[in-house]
Amino acid sequence: DYVHTLLYAMTDPDKRVVREARDGLRYVSRRFGGFGLTDNFDDSERYNVLDKWKKWYLRLRPDALILP
């Protein structure tokens, strides 16, 4: 299970890493539309979408440890 790693990668300062993490989460979750993170996102959009991904994951795995 790599979701926690992908969630952490969403906080990377390199936008290329964040986009790859976003795409990985879309694939793993089968939510191909994701939560709307655009390619030219700003930090506000990033952390809003990251919060949605965390909530999604915690619904599936309530006992999961998610790094900040």
PDB file of N, CA, C, O and CB in Angstrom:
ATOM      1  N   ASP A   1       0.843  -1.174   0.000  1.00  0.00           N
ATOM      2  CA  ASP A   1       0.000   0.000   0.000  1.00  0.00           C
ATOM      3  C   ASP A   1       0.890   1.241   0.000  1.00  0.00           C
ATOM      4  O   ASP A   1       1.618   1.493   0.961  1.00  0.00           O
ATOM      5  CB  ASP A   1      -0.960  -0.004   1.218  1.00  0.00           C
ATOM      6  N   TYR A   2       0.828   1.997  -1.064  1.00  0.00           N
ATOM      7  CA  TYR A   2       1.684   3.169  -1.228  1.00  0.00           C
ATOM      8  C   TYR A   2       0.938   4.488  -1.079  1.00  0.00           C
ATOM      9  O   TYR A   2       1.508   5.549  -1.334  1.00  0.00           O
ATOM     10  CB  TYR A   2       2.345   3.125  -2.569  1.00  0.00           C
ATOM     11  N   VAL A   3      -0.300   4.440  -0.678  1.00  0.00           N
ATOM     12  CA  VAL A   3      -1.087   5.671  -0.596  1.00  0.00           C
ATOM     13  C   VAL A   3      -0.452   6.670   0.351  1.00  0.00           C
ATOM     14  O   VAL A   3      -0.390   7.858   0.034  1.00  0.00           O
ATOM     15  CB  VAL A   3      -2.510   5.365  -0.148  1.00  0.00           C
ATOM     16  N   HIS A   4       0.019   6.222   1.504  1.00  0.00           N
ATOM     17  CA  HIS A   4       0.620   7.172   2.458  1.00  0.00           C
ATOM     18  C   HIS A   4       1.857   7.843   1.860  1.00  0.00           C
ATOM     19  O   HIS A   4       2.118   9.012   2.142  1.00  0.00           O
ATOM     20  CB  HIS A   4       0.995   6.453   3.773  1.00  0.00           C
ATOM     21  N   THR A   5       2.616   7.124   1.043  1.00  0.00           N
ATOM     22  CA  THR A   5       3.786   7.711   0.380  1.00  0.00           C
ATOM     23  C   THR A   5       3.350   8.743  -0.654  1.00  0.00           C
ATOM     24  O   THR A   5       3.955   9.809  -0.766  1.00  0.00           O
ATOM     25  CB  THR A   5       4.641   6.613  -0.289  1.00  0.00           C
ATOM     26  N   LEU A   6       2.312   8.430  -1.402  1.00  0.00           N
ATOM     27  CA  LEU A   6       1.799   9.376  -2.393  1.00  0.00           C
ATOM     28  C   LEU A   6       1.230  10.621  -1.724  1.00  0.00           C
ATOM     29  O   LEU A   6       1.394  11.731  -2.230  1.00  0.00           O
ATOM     30  CB  LEU A   6       0.730   8.712  -3.259  1.00  0.00           C
ATOM     31  N   LEU A   7       0.566  10.438  -0.597  1.00  0.00           N
ATOM     32  CA  LEU A   7       0.053  11.598   0.140  1.00  0.00           C
ATOM     33  C   LEU A   7       1.197  12.489   0.602  1.00  0.00           C
ATOM     34  O   LEU A   7       1.116  13.713   0.504  1.00  0.00           O
ATOM     35  CB  LEU A   7      -0.787  11.146   1.348  1.00  0.00           C
ATOM     36  N   TYR A   8       2.250  11.880   1.100  1.00  0.00           N
ATOM     37  CA  TYR A   8       3.408  12.658   1.535  1.00  0.00           C
ATOM     38  C   TYR A   8       4.050  13.378   0.342  1.00  0.00           C
ATOM     39  O   TYR A   8       4.478  14.526   0.465  1.00  0.00           O
ATOM     40  CB  TYR A   8       4.443  11.742   2.233  1.00  0.00           C
ATOM     41  N   ALA A   9       4.116  12.707  -0.799  1.00  0.00           N
ATOM     42  CA  ALA A   9       4.704  13.314  -1.997  1.00  0.00           C
ATOM     43  C   ALA A   9       3.913  14.532  -2.461  1.00  0.00           C
ATOM     44  O   ALA A   9       4.455  15.397  -3.148  1.00  0.00           O
ATOM     45  CB  ALA A   9       4.780  12.289  -3.123  1.00  0.00           C
ATOM     46  N   MET A  10       2.652  14.607  -2.096  1.00  0.00           N
ATOM     47  CA  MET A  10       1.841  15.773  -2.462  1.00  0.00           C
ATOM     48  C   MET A  10       2.347  17.051  -1.793  1.00  0.00           C
ATOM     49  O   MET A  10       1.969  18.148  -2.204  1.00  0.00           O
ATOM     50  CB  MET A  10       0.380  15.536  -2.085  1.00  0.00           C
ATOM     51  N   THR A  11       3.190  16.926  -0.774  1.00  0.00           N
ATOM     52  CA  THR A  11       3.721  18.101  -0.076  1.00  0.00           C
ATOM     53  C   THR A  11       5.080  18.533  -0.619  1.00  0.00           C
ATOM     54  O   THR A  11       5.654  19.506  -0.129  1.00  0.00           O
ATOM     55  CB  THR A  11       3.834  17.815   1.411  1.00  0.00           C
ATOM     56  N   ASP A  12       5.599  17.836  -1.609  1.00  0.00           N
ATOM     57  CA  ASP A  12       6.922  18.144  -2.155  1.00  0.00           C
ATOM     58  C   ASP A  12       6.927  19.535  -2.799  1.00  0.00           C
ATOM     59  O   ASP A  12       5.941  19.929  -3.422  1.00  0.00           O
ATOM     60  CB  ASP A  12       7.343  17.072  -3.188  1.00  0.00           C
ATOM     61  N   PRO A  13       8.024  20.278  -2.654  1.00  0.00           N
ATOM     62  CA  PRO A  13       8.080  21.607  -3.273  1.00  0.00           C
ATOM     63  C   PRO A  13       8.151  21.565  -4.806  1.00  0.00           C
ATOM     64  O   PRO A  13       7.840  22.556  -5.466  1.00  0.00           O
ATOM     65  CB  PRO A  13       9.275  22.360  -2.739  1.00  0.00           C
ATOM     66  N   ASP A  14       8.556  20.434  -5.366  1.00  0.00           N
ATOM     67  CA  ASP A  14       8.654  20.290  -6.825  1.00  0.00           C
ATOM     68  C   ASP A  14       7.276  19.910  -7.376  1.00  0.00           C
ATOM     69  O   ASP A  14       6.746  18.843  -7.067  1.00  0.00           O
ATOM     70  CB  ASP A  14       9.732  19.211  -7.218  1.00  0.00           C
ATOM     71  N   LYS A  15       6.712  20.786  -8.184  1.00  0.00           N
ATOM     72  CA  LYS A  15       5.365  20.547  -8.709  1.00  0.00           C
ATOM     73  C   LYS A  15       5.293  19.294  -9.571  1.00  0.00           C
ATOM     74  O   LYS A  15       4.233  18.677  -9.676  1.00  0.00           O
ATOM     75  CB  LYS A  15       4.902  21.743  -9.514  1.00  0.00           C
ATOM     76  N   ARG A  16       6.399  18.913 -10.184  1.00  0.00           N
ATOM     77  CA  ARG A  16       6.405  17.686 -10.990  1.00  0.00           C
ATOM     78  C   ARG A  16       6.153  16.468 -10.113  1.00  0.00           C
ATOM     79  O   ARG A  16       5.441  15.545 -10.508  1.00  0.00           O
ATOM     80  CB  ARG A  16       7.743  17.532 -11.737  1.00  0.00           C
ATOM     81  N   VAL A  17       6.742  16.469  -8.917  1.00  0.00           N
ATOM     82  CA  VAL A  17       6.535  15.366  -7.973  1.00  0.00           C
ATOM     83  C   VAL A  17       5.078  15.333  -7.530  1.00  0.00           C
ATOM     84  O   VAL A  17       4.471  14.266  -7.441  1.00  0.00           O
ATOM     85  CB  VAL A  17       7.472  15.505  -6.742  1.00  0.00           C
ATOM     86  N   VAL A  18       4.529  16.497  -7.256  1.00  0.00           N
ATOM     87  CA  VAL A  18       3.131  16.589  -6.811  1.00  0.00           C
ATOM     88  C   VAL A  18       2.193  16.078  -7.904  1.00  0.00           C
ATOM     89  O   VAL A  18       1.248  15.345  -7.615  1.00  0.00           O
ATOM     90  CB  VAL A  18       2.770  18.051  -6.433  1.00  0.00           C
ATOM     91  N   ARG A  19       2.447  16.458  -9.147  1.00  0.00           N
ATOM     92  CA  ARG A  19       1.587  15.989 -10.242  1.00  0.00           C
ATOM     93  C   ARG A  19       1.654  14.469 -10.393  1.00  0.00           C
ATOM     94  O   ARG A  19       0.633  13.825 -10.637  1.00  0.00           O
ATOM     95  CB  ARG A  19       1.992  16.662 -11.563  1.00  0.00           C
ATOM     96  N   GLU A  20       2.845  13.897 -10.249  1.00  0.00           N
ATOM     97  CA  GLU A  20       2.977  12.433 -10.328  1.00  0.00           C
ATOM     98  C   GLU A  20       2.259  11.757  -9.164  1.00  0.00           C
ATOM     99  O   GLU A  20       1.615  10.724  -9.346  1.00  0.00           O
ATOM    100  CB  GLU A  20       4.463  12.024 -10.337  1.00  0.00           C
ATOM    101  N   ALA A  21       2.369  12.336  -7.972  1.00  0.00           N
ATOM    102  CA  ALA A  21       1.664  11.783  -6.808  1.00  0.00           C
ATOM    103  C   ALA A  21       0.157  11.856  -7.024  1.00  0.00           C
ATOM    104  O   ALA A  21      -0.564  10.905  -6.725  1.00  0.00           O
ATOM    105  CB  ALA A  21       2.058  12.540  -5.516  1.00  0.00           C
ATOM    106  N   ARG A  22      -0.312  12.976  -7.539  1.00  0.00           N
ATOM    107  CA  ARG A  22      -1.741  13.142  -7.849  1.00  0.00           C
ATOM    108  C   ARG A  22      -2.209  12.057  -8.816  1.00  0.00           C
ATOM    109  O   ARG A  22      -3.252  11.435  -8.614  1.00  0.00           O
ATOM    110  CB  ARG A  22      -2.011  14.544  -8.451  1.00  0.00           C
ATOM    111  N   ASP A  23      -1.426  11.842  -9.863  1.00  0.00           N
ATOM    112  CA  ASP A  23      -1.801  10.836 -10.854  1.00  0.00           C
ATOM    113  C   ASP A  23      -1.751   9.430 -10.265  1.00  0.00           C
ATOM    114  O   ASP A  23      -2.580   8.585 -10.603  1.00  0.00           O
ATOM    115  CB  ASP A  23      -0.884  10.926 -12.073  1.00  0.00           C
ATOM    116  N   GLY A  24      -0.790   9.177  -9.391  1.00  0.00           N
ATOM    117  CA  GLY A  24      -0.715   7.885  -8.718  1.00  0.00           C
ATOM    118  C   GLY A  24      -1.920   7.643  -7.834  1.00  0.00           C
ATOM    119  O   GLY A  24      -2.465   6.540  -7.813  1.00  0.00           O
ATOM    120  N   LEU A  25      -2.339   8.661  -7.106  1.00  0.00           N
ATOM    121  CA  LEU A  25      -3.527   8.536  -6.261  1.00  0.00           C
ATOM    122  C   LEU A  25      -4.780   8.301  -7.102  1.00  0.00           C
ATOM    123  O   LEU A  25      -5.650   7.517  -6.723  1.00  0.00           O
ATOM    124  CB  LEU A  25      -3.702   9.791  -5.398  1.00  0.00           C
ATOM    125  N   ARG A  26      -4.867   8.969  -8.222  1.00  0.00           N
ATOM    126  CA  ARG A  26      -6.011   8.760  -9.115  1.00  0.00           C
ATOM    127  C   ARG A  26      -6.069   7.312  -9.592  1.00  0.00           C
ATOM    128  O   ARG A  26      -7.137   6.702  -9.634  1.00  0.00           O
ATOM    129  CB  ARG A  26      -5.935   9.712 -10.322  1.00  0.00           C
ATOM    130  N   TYR A  27      -4.911   6.776  -9.948  1.00  0.00           N
ATOM    131  CA  TYR A  27      -4.842   5.399 -10.441  1.00  0.00           C
ATOM    132  C   TYR A  27      -5.189   4.395  -9.345  1.00  0.00           C
ATOM    133  O   TYR A  27      -6.018   3.506  -9.545  1.00  0.00           O
ATOM    134  CB  TYR A  27      -3.448   5.104 -10.993  1.00  0.00           C
ATOM    135  N   VAL A  28      -4.554   4.543  -8.197  1.00  0.00           N
ATOM    136  CA  VAL A  28      -4.757   3.604  -7.094  1.00  0.00           C
ATOM    137  C   VAL A  28      -6.209   3.629  -6.611  1.00  0.00           C
ATOM    138  O   VAL A  28      -6.779   2.588  -6.288  1.00  0.00           O
ATOM    139  CB  VAL A  28      -3.808   3.932  -5.931  1.00  0.00           C
ATOM    140  N   SER A  29      -6.792   4.808  -6.565  1.00  0.00           N
ATOM    141  CA  SER A  29      -8.152   4.954  -6.038  1.00  0.00           C
ATOM    142  C   SER A  29      -9.232   4.634  -7.066  1.00  0.00           C
ATOM    143  O   SER A  29     -10.392   4.418  -6.715  1.00  0.00           O
ATOM    144  CB  SER A  29      -8.351   6.355  -5.530  1.00  0.00           C
ATOM    145  N   ARG A  30      -8.840   4.607  -8.327  1.00  0.00           N
ATOM    146  CA  ARG A  30      -9.786   4.468  -9.441  1.00  0.00           C
ATOM    147  C   ARG A  30     -10.730   5.664  -9.520  1.00  0.00           C
ATOM    148  O   ARG A  30     -11.814   5.587 -10.098  1.00  0.00           O
ATOM    149  CB  ARG A  30     -10.595   3.172  -9.296  1.00  0.00           C
ATOM    150  N   ARG A  31     -10.294   6.760  -8.928  1.00  0.00           N
ATOM    151  CA  ARG A  31     -11.009   8.041  -9.037  1.00  0.00           C
ATOM    152  C   ARG A  31     -10.234   8.852 -10.062  1.00  0.00           C
ATOM    153  O   ARG A  31      -9.452   9.732  -9.700  1.00  0.00           O
ATOM    154  CB  ARG A  31     -11.122   8.807  -7.628  1.00  0.00           C
ATOM    155  N   PHE A  32     -10.447   8.561 -11.332  1.00  0.00           N
ATOM    156  CA  PHE A  32      -9.594   9.117 -12.372  1.00  0.00           C
ATOM    157  C   PHE A  32      -9.715  10.625 -12.510  1.00  0.00           C
ATOM    158  O   PHE A  32      -8.824  11.267 -13.067  1.00  0.00           O
ATOM    159  CB  PHE A  32      -9.914   8.475 -13.676  1.00  0.00           C
ATOM    160  N   GLY A  33     -10.789  11.195 -12.018  1.00  0.00           N
ATOM    161  CA  GLY A  33     -10.908  12.647 -11.992  1.00  0.00           C
ATOM    162  C   GLY A  33     -10.239  13.256 -10.776  1.00  0.00           C
ATOM    163  O   GLY A  33     -10.038  14.469 -10.704  1.00  0.00           O
ATOM    164  N   GLY A  34      -9.897  12.408  -9.824  1.00  0.00           N
ATOM    165  CA  GLY A  34      -9.263  12.892  -8.601  1.00  0.00           C
ATOM    166  C   GLY A  34     -10.156  13.865  -7.869  1.00  0.00           C
ATOM    167  O   GLY A  34     -11.379  13.726  -7.847  1.00  0.00           O
ATOM    168  N   PHE A  35      -9.519  14.853  -7.270  1.00  0.00           N
ATOM    169  CA  PHE A  35     -10.258  15.890  -6.554  1.00  0.00           C
ATOM    170  C   PHE A  35      -9.992  17.263  -7.153  1.00  0.00           C
ATOM    171  O   PHE A  35     -10.128  18.280  -6.473  1.00  0.00           O
ATOM    172  CB  PHE A  35      -9.885  15.884  -5.071  1.00  0.00           C
ATOM    173  N   GLY A  36      -9.612  17.292  -8.426  1.00  0.00           N
ATOM    174  CA  GLY A  36      -9.550  18.537  -9.157  1.00  0.00           C
ATOM    175  C   GLY A  36      -8.258  19.322  -9.105  1.00  0.00           C
ATOM    176  O   GLY A  36      -8.274  20.517  -9.397  1.00  0.00           O
ATOM    177  N   LEU A  37      -7.141  18.714  -8.748  1.00  0.00           N
ATOM    178  CA  LEU A  37      -5.875  19.449  -8.723  1.00  0.00           C
ATOM    179  C   LEU A  37      -5.414  19.695 -10.154  1.00  0.00           C
ATOM    180  O   LEU A  37      -5.131  18.752 -10.892  1.00  0.00           O
ATOM    181  CB  LEU A  37      -4.790  18.672  -7.920  1.00  0.00           C
ATOM    182  N   THR A  38      -5.340  20.957 -10.540  1.00  0.00           N
ATOM    183  CA  THR A  38      -4.914  21.308 -11.894  1.00  0.00           C
ATOM    184  C   THR A  38      -3.400  21.209 -12.016  1.00  0.00           C
ATOM    185  O   THR A  38      -2.695  21.126 -11.010  1.00  0.00           O
ATOM    186  CB  THR A  38      -5.388  22.725 -12.262  1.00  0.00           C
ATOM    187  N   ASP A  39      -2.902  21.218 -13.242  1.00  0.00           N
ATOM    188  CA  ASP A  39      -1.456  21.143 -13.453  1.00  0.00           C
ATOM    189  C   ASP A  39      -0.734  22.391 -12.955  1.00  0.00           C
ATOM    190  O   ASP A  39       0.421  22.311 -12.538  1.00  0.00           O
ATOM    191  CB  ASP A  39      -1.157  20.934 -14.925  1.00  0.00           C
ATOM    192  N   ASN A  40      -1.395  23.527 -12.994  1.00  0.00           N
ATOM    193  CA  ASN A  40      -0.781  24.795 -12.566  1.00  0.00           C
ATOM    194  C   ASN A  40      -1.354  25.239 -11.221  1.00  0.00           C
ATOM    195  O   ASN A  40      -1.790  26.381 -11.071  1.00  0.00           O
ATOM    196  CB  ASN A  40      -1.005  25.898 -13.631  1.00  0.00           C
ATOM    197  N   PHE A  41      -1.350  24.344 -10.262  1.00  0.00           N
ATOM    198  CA  PHE A  41      -1.949  24.591  -8.954  1.00  0.00           C
ATOM    199  C   PHE A  41      -1.124  25.571  -8.124  1.00  0.00           C
ATOM    200  O   PHE A  41       0.067  25.766  -8.365  1.00  0.00           O
ATOM    201  CB  PHE A  41      -2.107  23.284  -8.198  1.00  0.00           C
ATOM    202  N   ASP A  42      -1.785  26.182  -7.144  1.00  0.00           N
ATOM    203  CA  ASP A  42      -1.075  26.965  -6.132  1.00  0.00           C
ATOM    204  C   ASP A  42      -1.142  26.178  -4.821  1.00  0.00           C
ATOM    205  O   ASP A  42      -1.812  25.149  -4.742  1.00  0.00           O
ATOM    206  CB  ASP A  42      -1.697  28.417  -5.972  1.00  0.00           C
ATOM    207  N   ASP A  43      -0.447  26.665  -3.800  1.00  0.00           N
ATOM    208  CA  ASP A  43      -0.386  25.918  -2.541  1.00  0.00           C
ATOM    209  C   ASP A  43      -1.750  25.766  -1.884  1.00  0.00           C
ATOM    210  O   ASP A  43      -2.028  24.740  -1.263  1.00  0.00           O
ATOM    211  CB  ASP A  43       0.561  26.600  -1.582  1.00  0.00           C
ATOM    212  N   SER A  44      -2.592  26.765  -2.012  1.00  0.00           N
ATOM    213  CA  SER A  44      -3.927  26.678  -1.433  1.00  0.00           C
ATOM    214  C   SER A  44      -4.710  25.523  -2.058  1.00  0.00           C
ATOM    215  O   SER A  44      -5.331  24.728  -1.352  1.00  0.00           O
ATOM    216  CB  SER A  44      -4.684  28.005  -1.625  1.00  0.00           C
ATOM    217  N   GLU A  45      -4.673  25.442  -3.371  1.00  0.00           N
ATOM    218  CA  GLU A  45      -5.358  24.359  -4.079  1.00  0.00           C
ATOM    219  C   GLU A  45      -4.751  23.006  -3.713  1.00  0.00           C
ATOM    220  O   GLU A  45      -5.473  22.035  -3.488  1.00  0.00           O
ATOM    221  CB  GLU A  45      -5.286  24.580  -5.602  1.00  0.00           C
ATOM    222  N   ARG A  46      -3.427  22.950  -3.655  1.00  0.00           N
ATOM    223  CA  ARG A  46      -2.744  21.702  -3.330  1.00  0.00           C
ATOM    224  C   ARG A  46      -3.195  21.159  -1.978  1.00  0.00           C
ATOM    225  O   ARG A  46      -3.560  19.988  -1.866  1.00  0.00           O
ATOM    226  CB  ARG A  46      -1.230  21.910  -3.332  1.00  0.00           C
ATOM    227  N   TYR A  47      -3.172  22.013  -0.947  1.00  0.00           N
ATOM    228  CA  TYR A  47      -3.492  21.539   0.396  1.00  0.00           C
ATOM    229  C   TYR A  47      -4.983  21.271   0.580  1.00  0.00           C
ATOM    230  O   TYR A  47      -5.366  20.445   1.409  1.00  0.00           O
ATOM    231  CB  TYR A  47      -3.028  22.548   1.422  1.00  0.00           C
ATOM    232  N   ASN A  48      -5.813  21.953  -0.175  1.00  0.00           N
ATOM    233  CA  ASN A  48      -7.242  21.653  -0.169  1.00  0.00           C
ATOM    234  C   ASN A  48      -7.488  20.251  -0.737  1.00  0.00           C
ATOM    235  O   ASN A  48      -8.235  19.462  -0.158  1.00  0.00           O
ATOM    236  CB  ASN A  48      -8.026  22.714  -0.982  1.00  0.00           C
ATOM    237  N   VAL A  49      -6.857  19.953  -1.865  1.00  0.00           N
ATOM    238  CA  VAL A  49      -6.999  18.637  -2.493  1.00  0.00           C
ATOM    239  C   VAL A  49      -6.346  17.559  -1.633  1.00  0.00           C
ATOM    240  O   VAL A  49      -6.888  16.461  -1.504  1.00  0.00           O
ATOM    241  CB  VAL A  49      -6.379  18.640  -3.904  1.00  0.00           C
ATOM    242  N   LEU A  50      -5.199  17.855  -1.048  1.00  0.00           N
ATOM    243  CA  LEU A  50      -4.522  16.891  -0.178  1.00  0.00           C
ATOM    244  C   LEU A  50      -5.422  16.510   0.994  1.00  0.00           C
ATOM    245  O   LEU A  50      -5.491  15.340   1.370  1.00  0.00           O
ATOM    246  CB  LEU A  50      -3.185  17.466   0.338  1.00  0.00           C
ATOM    247  N   ASP A  51      -6.102  17.481   1.563  1.00  0.00           N
ATOM    248  CA  ASP A  51      -7.023  17.195   2.663  1.00  0.00           C
ATOM    249  C   ASP A  51      -8.142  16.254   2.209  1.00  0.00           C
ATOM    250  O   ASP A  51      -8.543  15.361   2.955  1.00  0.00           O
ATOM    251  CB  ASP A  51      -7.621  18.503   3.216  1.00  0.00           C
ATOM    252  N   LYS A  52      -8.641  16.450   1.001  1.00  0.00           N
ATOM    253  CA  LYS A  52      -9.687  15.571   0.470  1.00  0.00           C
ATOM    254  C   LYS A  52      -9.161  14.153   0.270  1.00  0.00           C
ATOM    255  O   LYS A  52      -9.861  13.184   0.561  1.00  0.00           O
ATOM    256  CB  LYS A  52     -10.228  16.122  -0.857  1.00  0.00           C
ATOM    257  N   TRP A  53      -7.927  14.030  -0.227  1.00  0.00           N
ATOM    258  CA  TRP A  53      -7.342  12.694  -0.395  1.00  0.00           C
ATOM    259  C   TRP A  53      -7.144  12.013   0.955  1.00  0.00           C
ATOM    260  O   TRP A  53      -7.391  10.814   1.087  1.00  0.00           O
ATOM    261  CB  TRP A  53      -5.998  12.783  -1.143  1.00  0.00           C
ATOM    262  N   LYS A  54      -6.707  12.757   1.943  1.00  0.00           N
ATOM    263  CA  LYS A  54      -6.520  12.174   3.278  1.00  0.00           C
ATOM    264  C   LYS A  54      -7.848  11.677   3.840  1.00  0.00           C
ATOM    265  O   LYS A  54      -7.916  10.582   4.398  1.00  0.00           O
ATOM    266  CB  LYS A  54      -5.892  13.204   4.238  1.00  0.00           C
ATOM    267  N   LYS A  55      -8.890  12.466   3.696  1.00  0.00           N
ATOM    268  CA  LYS A  55     -10.211  12.055   4.180  1.00  0.00           C
ATOM    269  C   LYS A  55     -10.692  10.813   3.443  1.00  0.00           C
ATOM    270  O   LYS A  55     -11.259   9.907   4.055  1.00  0.00           O
ATOM    271  CB  LYS A  55     -11.227  13.195   4.013  1.00  0.00           C
ATOM    272  N   TRP A  56     -10.470  10.766   2.131  1.00  0.00           N
ATOM    273  CA  TRP A  56     -10.834   9.585   1.349  1.00  0.00           C
ATOM    274  C   TRP A  56     -10.117   8.352   1.894  1.00  0.00           C
ATOM    275  O   TRP A  56     -10.738   7.310   2.105  1.00  0.00           O
ATOM    276  CB  TRP A  56     -10.490   9.791  -0.145  1.00  0.00           C
ATOM    277  N   TYR A  57      -8.816   8.472   2.121  1.00  0.00           N
ATOM    278  CA  TYR A  57      -8.025   7.327   2.586  1.00  0.00           C
ATOM    279  C   TYR A  57      -8.444   6.889   3.985  1.00  0.00           C
ATOM    280  O   TYR A  57      -8.522   5.692   4.265  1.00  0.00           O
ATOM    281  CB  TYR A  57      -6.535   7.672   2.574  1.00  0.00           C
ATOM    282  N   LEU A  58      -8.710   7.840   4.852  1.00  0.00           N
ATOM    283  CA  LEU A  58      -9.114   7.491   6.218  1.00  0.00           C
ATOM    284  C   LEU A  58     -10.496   6.835   6.267  1.00  0.00           C
ATOM    285  O   LEU A  58     -10.792   6.090   7.201  1.00  0.00           O
ATOM    286  CB  LEU A  58      -9.108   8.735   7.094  1.00  0.00           C
ATOM    287  N   ARG A  59     -11.332   7.103   5.281  1.00  0.00           N
ATOM    288  CA  ARG A  59     -12.610   6.382   5.211  1.00  0.00           C
ATOM    289  C   ARG A  59     -12.377   4.909   4.878  1.00  0.00           C
ATOM    290  O   ARG A  59     -13.103   4.034   5.349  1.00  0.00           O
ATOM    291  CB  ARG A  59     -13.543   7.027   4.157  1.00  0.00           C
ATOM    292  N   LEU A  60     -11.355   4.645   4.058  1.00  0.00           N
ATOM    293  CA  LEU A  60     -11.032   3.263   3.696  1.00  0.00           C
ATOM    294  C   LEU A  60     -10.226   2.558   4.776  1.00  0.00           C
ATOM    295  O   LEU A  60     -10.430   1.376   5.050  1.00  0.00           O
ATOM    296  CB  LEU A  60     -10.266   3.233   2.391  1.00  0.00           C
ATOM    297  N   ARG A  61      -9.312   3.299   5.383  1.00  0.00           N
ATOM    298  CA  ARG A  61      -8.418   2.753   6.402  1.00  0.00           C
ATOM    299  C   ARG A  61      -8.420   3.675   7.617  1.00  0.00           C
ATOM    300  O   ARG A  61      -7.512   4.494   7.763  1.00  0.00           O
ATOM    301  CB  ARG A  61      -6.975   2.579   5.845  1.00  0.00           C
ATOM    302  N   PRO A  62      -9.402   3.562   8.475  1.00  0.00           N
ATOM    303  CA  PRO A  62      -9.510   4.464   9.626  1.00  0.00           C
ATOM    304  C   PRO A  62      -8.313   4.421  10.565  1.00  0.00           C
ATOM    305  O   PRO A  62      -8.056   5.386  11.285  1.00  0.00           O
ATOM    306  CB  PRO A  62     -10.742   4.139  10.399  1.00  0.00           C
ATOM    307  N   ASP A  63      -7.585   3.323  10.567  1.00  0.00           N
ATOM    308  CA  ASP A  63      -6.437   3.185  11.460  1.00  0.00           C
ATOM    309  C   ASP A  63      -5.120   3.612  10.808  1.00  0.00           C
ATOM    310  O   ASP A  63      -4.056   3.448  11.404  1.00  0.00           O
ATOM    311  CB  ASP A  63      -6.326   1.753  11.929  1.00  0.00           C
ATOM    312  N   ALA A  64      -5.182   4.152   9.605  1.00  0.00           N
ATOM    313  CA  ALA A  64      -3.967   4.524   8.872  1.00  0.00           C
ATOM    314  C   ALA A  64      -3.233   5.673   9.558  1.00  0.00           C
ATOM    315  O   ALA A  64      -3.846   6.587  10.110  1.00  0.00           O
ATOM    316  CB  ALA A  64      -4.313   4.912   7.431  1.00  0.00           C
ATOM    317  N   LEU A  65      -1.921   5.601   9.508  1.00  0.00           N
ATOM    318  CA  LEU A  65      -1.072   6.676  10.009  1.00  0.00           C
ATOM    319  C   LEU A  65      -0.695   7.552   8.824  1.00  0.00           C
ATOM    320  O   LEU A  65      -0.018   7.103   7.899  1.00  0.00           O
ATOM    321  CB  LEU A  65       0.204   6.118  10.736  1.00  0.00           C
ATOM    322  N   ILE A  66      -1.132   8.789   8.858  1.00  0.00           N
ATOM    323  CA  ILE A  66      -0.841   9.722   7.769  1.00  0.00           C
ATOM    324  C   ILE A  66       0.091  10.789   8.297  1.00  0.00           C
ATOM    325  O   ILE A  66      -0.200  11.461   9.287  1.00  0.00           O
ATOM    326  CB  ILE A  66      -2.144  10.356   7.189  1.00  0.00           C
ATOM    327  N   LEU A  67       1.214  10.934   7.620  1.00  0.00           N
ATOM    328  CA  LEU A  67       2.181  11.954   8.020  1.00  0.00           C
ATOM    329  C   LEU A  67       1.649  13.330   7.657  1.00  0.00           C
ATOM    330  O   LEU A  67       0.908  13.471   6.684  1.00  0.00           O
ATOM    331  CB  LEU A  67       3.554  11.707   7.353  1.00  0.00           C
ATOM    332  N   PRO A  68       2.021  14.350   8.430  1.00  0.00           N
ATOM    333  CA  PRO A  68       1.506  15.702   8.156  1.00  0.00           C
ATOM    334  C   PRO A  68       1.884  16.244   6.802  1.00  0.00           C
ATOM    335  O   PRO A  68       1.511  17.367   6.460  1.00  0.00           O
ATOM    336  CB  PRO A  68       1.991  16.644   9.193  1.00  0.00           C
TER     337      PRO A  68
END
